[in-house]
Amino acid sequence: MQAKSKAVPSGRLSRIAHLGSLVTRVAGGVVAEGVRQYSHGHRPSPKDLLLTPANVKRVADKLAHLRGAAMKVGQLLSMDAGDLLPAELTELLSQLRSSATPMPMLQLADVLEQSFGNDWQSSFQQFNFTPIAAASIGQVHRAVQHDGRVIALKIQYPGVAKSIDSDVDNVVSLLKLSRLLPAGLDLTELIAEAKVQLHAEADYQQEASHLRYYREALSDNKRIRVPQYMPELSTEHVLGMSYEQGVALENVANLSLAIRQQVAETLLSLFFQELFEFRRVQTDPNFANYLYDASTSQLVLLDFGATRVYSKAISDAYQTLFKAGVRGDSFLMEEAARQIGYFSESVSDLQVESVMRLFDLALEPLKVDEYDFSSTDLARRLRDQGMALSFGQGYWHSPPVDALFLHRKLAGLYLLFARLKVKVNCQGLLRPWLTHD
């Protein structure tokens, strides 16, 4: 069933008003829940009153309605803090990672008129007003040209690009007010990065540049297909590309083991190639960024908005880190982590040792010829060690943003492999790159 559309608030004042109304509704929910619990003889804590399912749903629905910065802050928080966040916030963030509410037809038509003129429909034989995907920055529509070619148009929500900085600040304030963030969590760097990342994702010309790069760089890879960029159908707020067939990556879990194995190996190989050869990594592990085309046995790459360019120094440091992890060389791993910029000046030796144990655990799949993701409890062990480090030892230091996005991508791949229930020779796929220049 098609999701009900909602107009995207495009003006700065209207977006602030939406957040203000949310605060009022959350406060009202607190009062109602307090009355209910007291009437049953309970004395709830303020946190219990704030983090009710109804209030969490209110926050998630409103942030999804605002799209853009609202959704991105939630996504960045989830990848930075992961399982260290309260269960209620984790639930909220998981909702924000799903599809956004699409904008209504009239608002969509207005964006297209501004991009292509009043007669924009004359450019197409057919245009499907129902989006095939809706995310934080824009939604994607299928269309057919007069020559019969099927295309995809990524159309940006109105006002999202101009409101990024204020939206990020407002959303973080809202989350703090709702007490959904751990006390002592320093968001300074993360907030700045959320703004940078959002501005980059809203720059469709930059995404088009990444799209063209990947299509050319992977043209000889028979296992991967990249859409063709269509400059004649692209503007500041519209990105045109060829429409690609395939099933959602989550549905690959229902296909044969051979196919699941191929998809996993292709994704991990691509990650290593991006980091060590391209030095350009599509860092968003969202499953919706990929399709699998059974007719050609190809993985289709769809979205390049979260692509980051890495310096040779960072790429080389990660090559050293992976090499040391495979060899079990803790001294070299620590040196590489310092080159990446992982440790703050105030970190103690004990905390360094704890972080390195966490690194060693995260690299566990790379230490064996075949790692069984279907039966591992790696995620639980990473969560337990991370929580012990952050809360038991009082250490909370976000890694540099370049590292943060790489960790996000690798963790996303691990999660996908677990869902696909595959065994992957991670070390074998990594080995060619350990001596790669």
N, C-alpha and C positions, 0 to 999 in steps of 0.2 A: 504494500500500500504506500502511495506517495506521501511523504511527509508534508504536513501543512506548512505553507510558506508564511514568512513574516518579513515585513519591510525592514531593511537594515537601517538603523538610525545613522544618518549621514553627517549631521552637524555636530559640532563640539558640544554645544549646550544640550542638545537632545540626548547625546550619549551620557553626559554627566547626570542628566535628569533620570535616565533609566537606572543608573547605579544608585542614585539617591533614593529612588522609589524602592529599590531592592533592600537597602539598609532599613527602611521603614517596615517593609514586610517581614524581614528577618527579626526585627525587634518585636513586631506583633506576634510572631511565632514563638518567641522566647516567653512572652507574657502568657500566651495561651497554654504552652507546655508547662509553665510553672504552676498555673492554676490547676491544671489537670493532675500533676503529680502531687501537689499539696493536698488535693481533695482525696487522694488515695493514701495519705499518711506518709508520703515520701518527702525527703529534704534533698532535692537534687543540687548538684554543684552548678555554677554558672556555665561551665563547659558542657555539662550534660544538657542544659537548656538550649545552648547555641547549636550543638551538633546533632540535632534531631534529623531523622530522615527527611522530614518536610522542609527544614531549612536548607539542608544540603541540596535538595532538589531545586529549591528556589534559586540558590546561587548558581547551580549548573545550568538551569534553563536560561537565566538572564545572561550569563557569560556566553553561552552558545548563540543567543539572539544577537549579541553585539559582535560576534565573530572576531576576526582580527586579533588585536592585542589581548583581548580577554581570553581567547582560547590558547594563544601562544604562551602566555605567562603560565597557564596551567600545565601546558605540555613541557615547558622548560623546567618548571618546578618538579614535575614528576620524574624527569630524567636525572635531575641533580640530586634530589633527596631520596628518590626511590622508595624503598620499603621503610625508610626512617620516618615518613610522614604519618600523621594520624590516619586510622583506617577510614574515617569519614572523608578526609581530604583525598585520599587515594581513590575512593569511590567517585568523588566529584570529578577528579582528573580523568578517570577512565571514561566517564561520560563525555568529557570535552574532547577526547581523542577520537570519538566517533563522528559521524557526519554532522555538519552544521545544518541548521534550518535553512532551506533555500529561500531566496528572495522572490517576491511575487512577480507576476508577468509584467505588470506595468513598470515596475522599477527596473526590471531586466531590459525591457524595450527602451527605456530612457537611456541606459548605459550604452546600448547598441546604437541608438540615434546619435549620441554624442561622439561615438567612435567612427561611425561609417556614414552618417547623414540620415535624413528622414526616410530615404528609400532603401534602407539597409537590407530589407527583405528581398529586394531584386537581385542581390548577389547570390541568392541560394535558390535551388529548386525546392528544397525542403529544409525547415528549421524546427527542431524539436524543443519546445519551450520547457519540457520537463528535464531537469538536469540529470546527467548520469552520475555525477559526483558533486558534493558540496563540502567545502572545508573551511579553513580559517580565513583565507584571503579572498577566495573566489569560488565559483562553481563552474562545472564543465558541461557543455552542451554539444550534442551531436547534430550535424547538419550535412546536407548533400548539395554539392555544387551542380551547376547545369550540365557539366560533362559526366555526371554520375559519380564523381569521386566523393567518398565519405570523409568528412573531416571532424575534428574536435576543436571547440573554441573554449578556452579558459577565460572566464569573464570575471573581472575584479569587482568586489562589492563597492558601491559608492561610498566615498568618505573614509574608507578604511585607511588608506595611505596617509591622509592628512592628519588623522587623529591618533596615530601610533604612540607618540611620546606621552600625551596626556592620558590615553587609555591605559597604558602600562602602569603609570603612577596611580591612577584611580583604582585599578584592579588590585594592585598590591595593597593599597590602603584598605580596600574592602576585605581582603583575606586576613589582614592583621586585625581589623575590627571584629571580624567573625571568629577570631582566635583559632583559625585553621592552620596557622603556621607554628612550628616549634619555636619556643622561646630561645633567643640567642642565635637564631639562624641569620647570618649576615647576607643580605640579598643585594648589596650594592653592585657587585660585579655582575650578578645574574640579571638585575634589572637593566643595567646598561647594555648587556648582551642581548636581552630580549628586544630592545629597541633596534639595535643594529641588525639583528636577524630578521625582524619584521620588515624593516625598510628594504633589506635585500630581497625578501620574498615578494614584496610588493613591486619590485623593479622587474617588470616582465621583459625588458630589453636585456637585462643581465641574465635572466633565466634562459632567454633565447640563445644567448652566447654559450651557456653551459650545454644546452640541448644540442647545438651544432657541434660543439667539441666532442661530446660523447658519441654522437652518431658517426663522426669521422673516425675517432679513436677506436671504436668497437666495430667498424665496418667489416672486418675480417673474422669476427667472432661469430661462429655459426649458431651458438647457443643463446645469443642475446640480440634483441631488436630494439632500436630506438626510433621513436616517431620522427618524421620529417618536418622540419620547421617551415612554416608558410608565411613569409614576410608580407605578402599582399593582403593577408587577413589578420595582421597583427598591428596593434596600436599600443599606446601607453597603458591602456586598461584591458586589452584583449590580446591573448596569445593564441595564434592559430597553428595547428599541427595536423598531421595525418591521424585519422581515427584507427586505432589498433584493436584487433580482436583478441579475446582471451578470457579466461576465468579468473576470478579473484584469487589471490594467493592463499587465502584461508581455505578455499575449496580444494586446493591441491592435496590437503590432508586426506581427502577421500579417493585419491588416485593411487596408482600402483606404487610399490616401494621403489621401483626403478626410476619412476618419474620424480618422486619425492627426493630420492637420493641425488638426482641430477640437478634439481632446483637448488638444493642446499649447497652442493659443491660449486655450482655456478655463482651463487651469491657470495660465498666466502672467497672464492678466487677473485671475483670482481673487487671485493673489499681490499684485498691485498694489492691488486693492480692499481686501484685508485690511490691508495696511501703511498705506495713505493714507486710507482711509475708516473701516474698522472699528477700526483700530489694535488689532487682535486677530488674531494669525497662528497658524495650525496649522503648527508649525515642523518636524514630523517628515516628511521626504520619502519615507519608506518606501513602496514601490509598493503594499504590501498595504493601505494606508489608503484606497485608491480602487478602484472598479469602473467598468466601462463597460457600460451597458445599451443594446444595439443596438436593442431594440424601441422605445425612446423617444429614442434618440440623446442620452442624458444621461450625464454624469459623476456618479457616486455618491460622496459623501464619507462615510467610515465612522467615523473615529476622531478624537476631539478631546482626548485626554489630554495631548498635548504643546502645547496652545494657550497662547500667551503674550499678555498685554496690554501694549501699548506706549504710552509717554507721547507727548503731542503734540510735545514737544521732539525726541525720537528720530525720530518720523515725519517731522517737518519737516526734520531734518538729513539723512535719507536722500533726501527729495525734492530737497534741494539737491545732494547727492552725485550722484544720477542725472542731474539737470539739467546739472551741471558736466561730468560724464562725457560726455554726449551732445555738449556744446558744445566739449569739449576744453579746458576752463578748469581748468588744474592748480592755480592758486592757490585757486579756490573749492572744488575737491575737497579740498584739504588742510584748509581751514577747516572743511568739513563733517565730515571725519574726526576732527578735534580735538573738535568738538562732540559727536560720538558717543562720544568718550573712547578713541580707538584707541591713542594714543601714550602711553608711559610718560614720566616726567620725565627719565629718563636717556638717552633716545633721541637719537642724533646726527643732524645734518642729512643726512648721507649715507644713514643708515638710513631717514629720513623719505622721501627721494627714492626709495629702493628700494621702500618700501611703497607709495608712490603709483603707481609704475610697475606694481606688482602689482595695485592697484585698477583702474588704467586697462585692464589686460589683462582683468580679470574683467568689466569693463563693455563689452568688445568687441562682444558681440551686440546691444547697445543703440544702437550708433553707425551702423548701416546699416538700410536699408529692409527687407532680407530677409537673414537669417543662415542659412547652410547648416550645420546641426548634423551632417549625415550625413558630411561630409568634413573637418571641422575637426580640428586638432590642439591645440585650446585647452587641453584637460586636461593634455597633455604640457607645453605651455609654462608653464602655471600651476605645475605640479609643479617644473619646472626652475628657474623664478625663485624659487619658495618655498624650495627647498632651498638655492639660492645665498644667499638672504637669511639663512636660519636658521643654516646651517652655515658658509658662506663668510665672513659678516660677524659671526657670533656673536650674532645678534639673535634672541631668542625671546621674544615678548610676546604672550600670548593677548589677543584683543580683548575688550571687555566682553561679558558673557554675552548681553545682548540682541542685540548685533551677531553674536556667534558663532552664535546660533540662526537668525538671518536668513541668514547666509552659508551655513549648512547647507542651508536650504530652497532657496535659489537655485541652489546647486551641484547639489542633487538634481534640480531641474527641468532644468538643463542636461544632466545625465546621462541623464535620461529622454528628452529630445528627441533626443539622439544615438542612443539605442536605437530610437526610433521612426523615425529617418532622415527628419526633416522639415526644411523651411525655414520659419522663423518671422519675421514682421515684428515683432520685439521693440520696436523704436523706435515703430512705429505704435501698438502696444498700450500703451506707456508714455506717449506724448505727451499724452493727455487728462488725465493725473494730474500733469503738470509744472506746471500752473497751477491745480490743484484745491485748494480751501480746505477 
